[in-house]
Amino acid sequence: MGYKYKDVRKGVYRDGHQREDVIQYRQMVFLPILRVLGNRIVHWEMVVTPNGETLQPMYLANLPAGVRPIVLIGYDETTFNPHDGRNEVRIKEDYTLLKQKSRGRGIMVSDFLVPGGRLQVPSGTIIPSLLQYEASDNCLHHLETQFTTCSIQYGGENWWDGDKRVEQVLKIGIPIFETAFPGCEALFLFDNATSHSAYASNALRASAMNLCPGGEQVALRSGQNSLTNEIQVLVMADRIPKGLRMILEERGLWRARLRLQCCKENGNLKKQCLSVGTCCARALMANERDFKAQPSRLEEEVEFVGHQVHFFPKYHCKLNFIEYY
């Protein structure tokens, strides 16, 4: 009848699998970490039960004392909008499907998945800390007590940000995990998105610092002086933040005529130098050992309570098994 089944897509897909920085992260960070943890990761097998087939964890035996089995947990967010519509339709050859330009109001849902299904509380189990959290005034919209799923209706000033994500992990995800998998360690796997790797407000970040003391820069936590290996306080006695120049002088790294940060020809700041250079004050500071080792807030908070966070390589979303759910 003249119709063809085709994809109707919005936006442009860009494949960055072969980008140099992506390959380096995949080969030098992501895979080596999984290799090291491999003999601790719990595997899942299909087991026949009275209720049918189900995936069950096969817990590891003979682990050294104090070493816990690791359970992989995938994380993802998805959005639902009234103007999204279908991506695959039957359409005549000479016709174009017109769709609303705006996405319309939307709902965002975020959840956790283990290889055996959605992360959930074992049947008949009550978690007092979770009930107490749900009774608080400012708790996230937790859809079902049994699962970790949260949702928001976004727009205006209400968006799913790094703080909400950390709150969902700490207040909902970890209590449910520790109840469902007692004695195990969680390895939360996140896509390599900027929002997932956001830093705490006082984290060691050269990009947040000025050249001189004071101003609008944030008071950062203490670092480690690379010259003396001693703890270096990054604020003055009156709590005014030290500038880059003062900190670099204390580390013996200051050079005359150093700029705050290099600029491109059009006047914009050149971000690349922060990762590789010693050309400006921010680059020198960003490449100091304590600044380079600064983890994201998500990593800090989760590791503090005894679990781990790891990020997939960019452009490798299919590695995240929750994408298939």
Secondary structure by P-SEA (a helix, b strand, c coil): cbbbbbbbccbbbbbccccaaaaaaaaccaaaaaaaacccbbbbbbbbccccbbbbbbccccccccbbbbbbbbbbbbbbbccccccbbbbcccbbbbcccccccbbbbbbccccccccccccccccaaaaaaaacccccccccccccbbbbbccccccccaaaaaaaaaccaaaaaaaaccccccbbbbcccccccccccccccccccccccccccccccccccccccccccccccccccccaaaaaaaacccccccccccccccccccccccccccccaaaaaaacccccccccaaaaaaaaacccccccccccccccccccc
